[in-house]
Amino acid sequence: MTDSEYIKTRKATADALINWAKTGIRQFAMREAVNDYLEVSGANRSSISGEEAILAHRK
């Protein structure tokens, strides 16, 4: 992913969060934007990969 795509995703997420905070509507659009941003940024990847990480996190 290029920097410009990352910045566009971050901006869309911020806009969705601000809109939801101001109006209280479009919660699911905000949630999808946040999930997309977390996936793009790599925040949802664990240090150990695979099923082991998922099981270890759930304990």
N, C-alpha and C positions, 0 to 999 in steps of 0.2 A: 504494500500500500504506500502510495506517495504521501508526502507531507500535506499537499493540498487536499487530498481525500480525507486524511485524518482531521485536518482543521475544519473541513465542511461537516464531518460527522460530529465533532465536538461542538460546533456552532449550532447545529440542528438540535443536539441534546440540550444545550443551554436554553435555546428558545423554547423547546417543549417544556422544560422544567419551569421556566419563568411564566409561561402561559398557564400552566397547571396551578402554580402557586397563586397567581393573580385571580384566576377565574374559578378554579376548583373543578374544571371540566377537562375532558380529554386525558383522563388518567392512563388509559391503556396506550394511547399514542406516546405519552411521556415514558411509560414503562418500556415500550419497545425501543424508543430512542436511547434510553439509558442502557438497555441490554446490548444494542448494536455498538454503542460506544465502548462498553466494557470488553466486548469481544474484539473490537478493532484495536484497542489499546493493549490487549494482552493481559488485562487485570484478572481475568477468570482462569488463566493457566496456572497450574500448580508447579511447584519446583520438582516434584516427582510426577512422572506422567502416567497416564493410564488409569485402570480401575483401582489400583492400589491407593492412589491419591484420593479418589472419591470415597473409598471405604474408610481410609484413615481420617478424612475430614468429618465424616458422619459420626465417628465414635465419640 
